[in-house]
Amino acid sequence: KRIENTSNRQVTYSKRRNGIMKKAKEISVLCDAQVSVIIFASSNKMHEFCSPSTTLVDMLDQYHKLSGKRLWDAKHEHLDNEINRIKKENDSMQIELRHLKGEDITTLNYKELMVLEEALENGISTLKAKQMEFVRMMRKHNELIEEENQSLQFKLRQMHLDPMDDNVMESQGAYDHHPGVADYEAQMPFAFRVQPMQPNLQERF
């Protein structure tokens, strides 16, 4: 009878499982028998034991041979059908690819040739659209590079011009504030101007 209490059921399962595994190990060692035990708990957790002298796969193969039962024939048949379907699809795609390359088209009828032509035209249209997109991206990239280059050139010119402007201002300021220059201008009682028609004469004013 099934144990209804979950905790008691889990404790009993652990004890009985350990007991079965222990007995399997004992009979494998004491009697030189090939033993394999697989236990699935209600939580889908798996516990297994297999004799060290063999493997679970070998034991299942031996079981198939001795019992005459095939546990996964249906599964194998489904896999074979799936593999055959994939192979057929692959062969069909290989033939279509050769046709797109212009190979083995002599056996195609008019309708098949029209379908092939339409596929090629669609491919060319897609290719041209992709090329135009690539060209636009390259132009945009070049414009960004040109803008960045101009900005860098402007900054470089500014870096070269600013120190020269500072030097000019400093020189002008030093000249204006030089005491000798100021005294010289104050002591000049008059100035001379060269007459345009008589270069050897000077007019005092």
C-alpha positions as CSV (number, residue, x, y, z in Angstrom):
1,K,0.0,0.0,0.0
2,R,1.3,3.4,-0.9
3,I,2.5,5.5,2.0
4,E,0.4,8.7,2.0
5,N,2.6,10.8,4.2
6,T,5.2,12.5,2.0
7,S,7.9,12.6,4.6
8,N,7.5,9.0,5.6
9,R,7.4,8.0,2.0
10,Q,10.7,9.8,1.3
11,V,12.4,8.2,4.3
12,T,11.2,4.8,3.3
13,Y,12.3,5.3,-0.3
14,S,15.8,6.3,0.7
15,K,16.2,3.3,3.1
16,R,14.8,0.8,0.6
17,R,16.9,2.3,-2.3
18,N,20.1,2.0,-0.3
19,G,19.2,-1.5,0.6
20,I,18.6,-2.5,-3.0
21,M,21.8,-0.9,-4.2
22,K,23.7,-2.7,-1.4
23,K,22.3,-6.0,-2.4
24,A,23.1,-5.4,-6.1
25,K,26.7,-4.6,-5.2
26,E,26.9,-7.7,-3.0
27,I,25.6,-10.1,-5.6
28,S,27.9,-8.6,-8.2
29,V,31.0,-9.1,-6.0
30,L,30.1,-12.4,-4.3
31,C,28.6,-14.2,-7.3
32,D,30.6,-12.6,-10.1
33,A,27.3,-11.6,-11.7
34,Q,26.6,-8.7,-14.0
35,V,24.0,-6.5,-12.3
36,S,22.5,-3.2,-13.3
37,V,19.9,-1.3,-11.4
38,I,18.1,1.9,-12.3
39,I,15.7,3.6,-10.0
40,F,13.7,6.7,-10.7
41,A,12.2,8.5,-7.7
42,S,8.8,10.2,-7.8
43,S,10.7,13.5,-8.3
44,N,12.3,12.0,-11.5
45,K,15.7,11.9,-9.8
46,M,17.7,8.9,-11.1
47,H,19.8,6.5,-9.1
48,E,21.8,3.7,-10.8
49,F,24.3,0.9,-10.2
50,C,26.1,-1.2,-12.7
51,S,28.7,-3.9,-12.2
52,P,32.3,-2.7,-12.7
53,S,32.9,-5.4,-15.2
54,T,30.4,-4.1,-17.7
55,T,28.4,-1.1,-18.8
56,L,24.7,-0.4,-19.0
57,V,24.8,-0.3,-22.8
58,D,26.4,-3.7,-23.0
59,M,23.9,-5.1,-20.7
60,L,21.0,-3.7,-22.7
61,D,22.5,-5.1,-25.9
62,Q,22.8,-8.5,-24.2
63,Y,19.2,-8.2,-23.0
64,H,18.1,-7.6,-26.6
65,K,19.9,-10.6,-27.9
66,L,18.8,-13.0,-25.2
67,S,15.2,-11.8,-24.8
68,G,14.5,-11.0,-28.5
69,K,12.8,-7.8,-27.5
70,R,13.8,-4.4,-29.0
71,L,13.0,-1.6,-26.6
72,W,13.5,1.3,-29.0
73,D,12.7,0.0,-32.5
74,A,9.9,2.5,-33.0
75,K,12.2,5.3,-31.9
76,H,15.0,4.1,-34.2
77,E,12.5,3.9,-37.1
78,H,11.4,7.5,-36.5
79,L,15.0,8.7,-36.4
80,D,15.7,6.8,-39.7
81,N,12.7,8.5,-41.3
82,E,13.8,11.9,-40.1
83,I,17.4,11.3,-41.4
84,N,16.1,10.2,-44.8
85,R,13.9,13.3,-45.0
86,I,16.8,15.6,-44.2
87,K,19.0,13.8,-46.8
88,K,16.3,14.4,-49.5
89,E,16.0,18.0,-48.6
90,N,19.8,18.4,-48.7
91,D,20.0,16.7,-52.1
92,S,17.2,19.0,-53.4
93,M,19.0,22.1,-52.1
94,Q,22.3,20.9,-53.7
95,I,20.6,20.5,-57.1
96,E,19.0,24.0,-56.7
97,L,22.3,25.5,-55.9
98,R,23.9,24.0,-59.0
99,H,21.1,25.4,-61.1
100,L,21.6,28.9,-59.6
101,K,25.3,28.5,-60.6
102,G,24.2,27.7,-64.2
103,E,25.1,24.1,-63.9
104,D,23.0,21.1,-65.0
105,I,20.3,23.3,-66.5
106,T,20.0,21.4,-69.8
107,T,17.5,19.0,-68.3
108,L,15.2,21.8,-67.0
109,N,11.9,22.5,-68.8
110,Y,10.5,25.9,-69.7
111,K,8.6,26.4,-66.4
112,E,11.6,25.4,-64.3
113,L,13.8,27.8,-66.2
114,M,11.3,30.6,-65.6
115,V,11.3,29.9,-61.9
116,L,15.1,29.8,-61.9
117,E,15.2,33.2,-63.8
118,E,12.8,34.8,-61.2
119,A,15.0,33.5,-58.4
120,L,18.1,35.0,-60.0
121,E,16.4,38.3,-60.6
122,N,15.3,38.5,-57.0
123,G,18.8,37.6,-55.9
124,I,20.3,40.4,-58.1
125,S,17.8,42.9,-56.7
126,T,18.6,42.0,-53.2
127,L,22.3,42.2,-53.9
128,K,22.0,45.7,-55.5
129,A,20.1,47.0,-52.6
130,K,22.7,45.7,-50.2
131,Q,25.4,47.3,-52.3
132,M,23.7,50.7,-52.2
133,E,23.3,50.4,-48.5
134,F,27.0,49.7,-48.2
135,V,27.8,52.7,-50.4
136,R,25.7,55.0,-48.3
137,M,27.3,53.7,-45.1
138,M,30.8,54.3,-46.6
139,R,29.9,57.9,-47.7
140,K,28.5,58.7,-44.3
141,H,31.7,57.3,-42.7
142,N,33.9,59.3,-45.0
143,E,31.9,62.5,-44.2
144,L,32.4,61.9,-40.5
145,I,36.1,61.4,-41.0
146,E,36.4,64.6,-43.1
147,E,34.5,66.6,-40.4
148,E,36.8,65.2,-37.7
149,N,39.8,66.0,-39.8
150,Q,38.8,69.6,-40.4
151,S,38.1,70.0,-36.7
152,L,41.5,68.7,-35.8
153,Q,43.2,71.0,-38.3
154,F,41.3,74.0,-36.9
155,K,42.5,73.1,-33.4
156,L,46.0,72.7,-34.6
157,R,46.0,76.1,-36.2
158,Q,44.6,77.6,-33.0
159,M,47.3,76.0,-31.0
160,H,50.0,77.5,-33.3
161,L,48.4,81.0,-33.5
162,D,47.7,81.6,-29.8
163,P,51.3,81.6,-28.6
164,M,52.3,84.0,-31.4
165,D,49.5,86.4,-30.5
166,D,50.6,86.3,-26.9
167,N,54.2,87.1,-27.9
168,V,53.2,90.0,-30.1
169,M,51.0,91.5,-27.3
170,E,53.9,91.1,-24.8
171,S,56.3,92.7,-27.2
172,Q,54.0,95.6,-27.9
173,G,53.3,96.1,-24.2
174,A,57.0,96.1,-23.4
175,Y,57.7,98.7,-26.1
176,D,54.9,101.0,-24.9
177,H,56.0,100.8,-21.3
178,H,59.8,101.0,-21.9
179,P,61.0,104.2,-20.0
180,G,63.6,105.1,-22.6
181,V,60.9,105.3,-25.3
182,A,58.7,107.5,-23.2
183,D,61.5,109.9,-22.3
184,Y,62.6,110.1,-25.9
185,E,59.1,111.0,-27.1
186,A,58.8,113.7,-24.3
187,Q,62.2,115.3,-25.2
188,M,61.4,115.6,-28.9
189,P,60.5,119.3,-29.4
190,F,59.6,118.9,-33.0
191,A,59.4,116.4,-35.8
192,F,60.5,116.4,-39.4
193,R,58.6,115.7,-42.5
194,V,60.1,115.1,-45.9
195,Q,58.8,117.4,-48.6
196,P,57.5,115.4,-51.6
197,M,58.9,117.8,-54.3
198,Q,62.1,118.7,-52.5
199,P,63.5,115.6,-50.9
200,N,66.6,117.4,-49.4
201,L,64.5,120.0,-47.6
202,Q,62.8,119.4,-44.2
203,E,59.9,121.3,-42.9
204,R,59.7,122.0,-39.2
205,F,56.3,122.0,-37.5
